[in-house]
Amino acid sequence: MASEQPKHAVGRPRVFDSSEDVQVAIDAFFAGCDPYVSEVTSLEQSQKTKEQAEVTRKINTMQEPYTMSGWLFNVSIADGPFTRT
């Protein structure tokens, strides 16, 4: 008889539909935390000629720490610091 009762959804809706979606989010988070080379273009003025020129430089980004709260914020599960209550 218990199987005849309709199931009711409880709790929050799922954030991910499949384990593959979770893995994509995990890979994107780690890739975003890892250091990488970025190209930055800026307009600089020469001290001698006073002419402006566009300069492109390569910069290395810093390694961001892997944190649980960072991952939860990244995938929009948490909107602030992750704390235990």
Backbone as CSV, one residue per row, in Angstrom:
resi,resn,N_x,N_y,N_z,CA_x,CA_y,CA_z,C_x,C_y,C_z
1,MET,0.797,-1.194,0.000,0.000,0.000,0.000,0.843,1.262,0.000
2,ALA,2.005,1.195,0.620,2.857,2.377,0.684,3.322,2.796,-0.708
3,SER,3.437,1.836,-1.617,3.896,2.173,-2.960,2.829,2.884,-3.782
4,GLU,1.581,2.859,-3.336,0.500,3.516,-4.077,0.451,5.018,-3.831
5,GLN,1.113,5.502,-2.773,1.083,6.919,-2.478,1.977,7.665,-3.468
6,PRO,1.542,8.842,-3.944,2.377,9.599,-4.884,3.600,10.165,-4.182
7,LYS,4.695,10.257,-4.943,5.920,10.822,-4.393,5.847,12.340,-4.479
8,HIS,6.302,12.984,-3.446,6.338,14.442,-3.410,7.793,14.880,-3.341
9,ALA,8.110,15.881,-4.125,9.473,16.401,-4.120,9.716,17.149,-2.821
10,VAL,10.829,16.861,-2.200,11.213,17.566,-0.987,12.604,18.140,-1.153
11,GLY,12.872,19.225,-0.455,14.186,19.837,-0.527,14.338,20.748,-1.724
12,ARG,15.555,21.128,-1.951,15.866,22.017,-3.073,15.867,21.253,-4.392
13,PRO,15.650,21.967,-5.482,15.822,21.309,-6.789,17.292,20.997,-7.021
14,ARG,17.569,20.021,-7.824,18.949,19.624,-8.103,19.693,20.713,-8.850
15,VAL,20.960,20.859,-8.508,21.808,21.830,-9.192,22.335,21.229,-10.493
16,PHE,22.647,19.935,-10.457,23.176,19.238,-11.628,22.243,18.099,-12.001
17,ASP,22.102,17.883,-13.293,21.234,16.815,-13.775,21.942,15.469,-13.851
18,SER,23.257,15.488,-14.015,23.982,14.228,-14.150,25.380,14.356,-13.558
19,SER,26.026,13.221,-13.394,27.392,13.238,-12.863,28.364,13.868,-13.864
20,GLU,28.045,13.814,-15.140,28.899,14.443,-16.145,28.871,15.964,-15.980
21,ASP,27.708,16.529,-15.648,27.605,17.967,-15.418,28.425,18.388,-14.204
22,VAL,28.434,17.561,-13.167,29.238,17.839,-11.982,30.715,17.828,-12.355
23,GLN,31.136,16.861,-13.150,32.538,16.760,-13.543,32.969,17.956,-14.379
24,VAL,32.102,18.434,-15.255,32.419,19.624,-16.056,32.615,20.831,-15.140
25,ALA,31.756,20.983,-14.136,31.874,22.096,-13.193,33.157,21.988,-12.368
26,ILE,33.510,20.782,-11.957,34.736,20.563,-11.187,35.957,20.917,-12.032
27,ASP,35.991,20.437,-13.274,37.125,20.725,-14.163,37.261,22.223,-14.432
28,ALA,36.130,22.913,-14.621,36.162,24.353,-14.876,36.670,25.109,-13.647
29,PHE,36.276,24.657,-12.459,36.740,25.313,-11.227,38.250,25.173,-11.075
30,PHE,38.773,23.957,-11.250,40.211,23.754,-11.104,40.993,24.501,-12.183
31,ALA,40.478,24.547,-13.393,41.155,25.285,-14.464,41.197,26.778,-14.148
32,GLY,40.138,27.292,-13.541,40.111,28.703,-13.175,41.052,29.047,-12.037
33,CYS,41.326,28.085,-11.170,42.235,28.316,-10.035,43.698,28.173,-10.429
34,ASP,43.972,27.357,-11.422,45.356,27.107,-11.823,45.957,28.354,-12.477
35,PRO,47.265,28.571,-12.299,47.893,29.725,-12.936,47.928,29.563,-14.462
36,TYR,47.838,30.668,-15.156,47.892,30.646,-16.616,48.520,31.932,-17.113
37,VAL,48.883,31.970,-18.371,49.479,33.150,-18.983,48.377,33.939,-19.674
38,SER,48.321,35.212,-19.388,47.301,36.081,-19.961,47.977,37.230,-20.693
39,GLU,47.412,37.664,-21.797,47.952,38.806,-22.534,47.139,40.047,-22.187
40,VAL,47.841,41.114,-21.802,47.208,42.371,-21.436,47.716,43.454,-22.375
41,THR,46.799,44.184,-22.978,47.158,45.279,-23.871,46.831,46.596,-23.189
42,SER,47.800,47.499,-23.215,47.586,48.805,-22.597,48.149,49.900,-23.497
43,LEU,47.682,51.096,-23.254,48.144,52.258,-24.014,49.179,52.987,-23.154
44,GLU,50.408,53.100,-23.657,51.475,53.736,-22.891,52.051,54.910,-23.666
45,GLN,52.503,55.892,-22.897,53.069,57.096,-23.504,54.572,57.098,-23.306
46,SER,55.299,57.379,-24.384,56.758,57.454,-24.337,57.174,58.726,-23.608
47,GLN,58.174,58.598,-22.733,58.652,59.764,-21.977,59.385,60.749,-22.884
48,LYS,60.094,60.222,-23.881,60.898,61.098,-24.740,60.068,61.760,-25.829
49,THR,59.289,60.976,-26.569,58.573,61.511,-27.730,57.145,61.918,-27.414
50,LYS,56.637,61.558,-26.248,55.267,61.860,-25.826,54.215,61.240,-26.749
51,GLU,54.608,60.226,-27.516,53.654,59.522,-28.370,53.083,58.337,-27.610
52,GLN,51.840,58.025,-27.922,51.198,56.881,-27.285,51.293,55.669,-28.204
53,ALA,51.523,54.533,-27.591,51.621,53.295,-28.357,50.923,52.181,-27.582
54,GLU,50.349,51.267,-28.327,49.704,50.109,-27.722,50.761,49.061,-27.420
55,VAL,50.798,48.588,-26.180,51.805,47.616,-25.761,51.084,46.383,-25.232
56,THR,51.501,45.211,-25.722,50.934,43.947,-25.256,51.987,43.203,-24.455
57,ARG,51.602,42.821,-23.238,52.512,42.084,-22.366,51.863,40.779,-21.943
58,LYS,52.703,39.798,-21.693,52.223,38.531,-21.156,52.466,38.539,-19.647
59,ILE,51.434,38.194,-18.896,51.585,38.137,-17.449,51.151,36.764,-16.961
60,ASN,51.776,36.317,-15.887,51.401,35.051,-15.259,50.446,35.346,-14.109
61,THR,49.340,34.640,-14.069,48.404,34.816,-12.974,48.860,33.980,-11.780
62,MET,48.358,34.303,-10.626,48.711,33.593,-9.396,47.841,32.340,-9.251
63,GLN,48.363,31.353,-8.542,47.597,30.168,-8.195,46.561,30.549,-7.152
64,GLU,45.309,30.264,-7.415,44.245,30.484,-6.441,44.077,29.211,-5.625
65,PRO,43.781,29.332,-4.339,43.635,28.125,-3.517,42.364,27.361,-3.880
66,TYR,42.452,26.047,-3.786,41.281,25.203,-3.979,40.545,25.133,-2.646
67,THR,39.356,25.696,-2.586,38.579,25.643,-1.351,37.182,25.139,-1.641
68,MET,36.597,24.521,-0.647,35.234,24.035,-0.793,34.257,25.202,-0.960
69,SER,34.459,26.255,-0.186,33.568,27.403,-0.305,33.713,28.076,-1.666
70,GLY,34.942,28.091,-2.210,35.141,28.652,-3.543,34.420,27.855,-4.604
71,TRP,34.447,26.535,-4.475,33.755,25.705,-5.452,32.249,25.877,-5.341
72,LEU,31.729,25.907,-4.124,30.289,26.078,-3.936,29.818,27.423,-4.481
73,PHE,30.617,28.469,-4.273,30.277,29.782,-4.802,30.349,29.783,-6.324
74,ASN,31.344,29.105,-6.875,31.557,29.047,-8.326,30.382,28.397,-9.043
75,VAL,29.808,27.360,-8.463,28.701,26.660,-9.117,27.342,27.141,-8.609
76,SER,27.335,28.269,-7.891,26.104,28.922,-7.423,25.298,28.085,-6.447
77,ILE,25.969,27.246,-5.673,25.270,26.520,-4.618,25.208,27.393,-3.370
78,ALA,26.259,28.149,-3.118,26.302,29.046,-1.964,26.498,30.466,-2.469
79,ASP,25.928,31.433,-1.751,26.087,32.826,-2.159,26.967,33.619,-1.197
80,GLY,27.584,32.926,-0.268,28.476,33.582,0.677,29.458,32.587,1.230
81,PRO,30.111,32.944,2.328,31.082,32.004,2.924,30.409,30.712,3.367
82,PHE,31.103,29.618,3.149,30.596,28.303,3.531,30.952,28.076,4.994
83,THR,29.960,27.990,5.846,30.207,27.764,7.269,29.349,26.624,7.744
84,ARG,29.831,25.953,8.750,29.086,24.849,9.346,28.207,25.393,10.452
85,THR,26.956,24.977,10.477,26.070,25.436,11.547,25.731,24.320,12.478
